[in-house]
Amino acid sequence: MTNQAKTYRIKGSLVEKAKKLHINYIIDRKEAVDEAEVINALILKGLETVQNSDIARYLELREVGEIK
């Protein structure tokens, strides 16, 4: 398996939440970490638990404008 990186567009509101997690990690652990590592951790955790129904629900919320 090759180690490939890919760029994704992330919604601004989610970026803000990820930035808060990043800052909280640094404050709590007193250890610097790249913001990308926080995103990778979030994706890894999500990939292990997300169900098709979760994706469908997200798409529904986006369609009705509850997620912008």
VENKAJO-V345271 format. One record per residue. RES is the residue in three letters. SS is DSSP state (alpha for helix, beta for strand, coil for the rest). PSI is psi in whole degrees, -180 to 180 (none if undefined). NEAR is the number of other C-alpha atoms within 12 Angstrom. Layout:
RES/SS/PSI/NEAR
RES/SS/PSI/NEAR
//
This chain:
MET/coil/134/3
THR/coil/154/4
ASN/coil/93/5
GLN/coil/141/6
ALA/coil/151/8
LYS/coil/142/8
THR/coil/134/8
TYR/coil/151/11
ARG/coil/125/9
ILE/coil/136/14
LYS/coil/142/13
GLY/alpha/-41/12
SER/alpha/-34/14
LEU/alpha/-34/16
VAL/alpha/-43/19
GLU/alpha/-42/15
LYS/alpha/-40/18
ALA/alpha/-38/25
LYS/alpha/-40/22
LYS/alpha/-42/18
LEU/alpha/-41/24
HIS/alpha/-49/27
ILE/alpha/-44/20
ASN/alpha/-37/18
TYR/alpha/-47/20
ILE/alpha/-44/17
ILE/alpha/-46/13
ASP/alpha/-46/13
ARG/alpha/-14/12
LYS/coil/45/11
GLU/coil/127/12
ALA/coil/140/16
VAL/coil/145/21
ASP/coil/144/17
GLU/alpha/-35/22
ALA/alpha/-32/20
GLU/alpha/-35/17
VAL/alpha/-45/24
ILE/alpha/-44/25
ASN/alpha/-40/19
ALA/alpha/-42/19
LEU/alpha/-43/22
ILE/alpha/-46/17
LEU/alpha/-48/13
LYS/alpha/-43/12
GLY/alpha/-40/15
LEU/alpha/-29/14
GLU/alpha/-20/10
THR/alpha/-19/13
VAL/coil/141/16
GLN/coil/161/12
ASN/alpha/-35/12
SER/alpha/-33/11
ASP/alpha/-42/14
ILE/alpha/-44/15
ALA/alpha/-42/13
ARG/alpha/-42/16
TYR/alpha/-46/18
LEU/alpha/-38/16
GLU/alpha/-47/15
LEU/alpha/-38/14
ARG/alpha/-41/14
GLU/alpha/-38/12
VAL/coil/1/11
GLY/coil/9/10
GLU/coil/-22/12
ILE/coil/125/15
LYS/coil/none/15
//
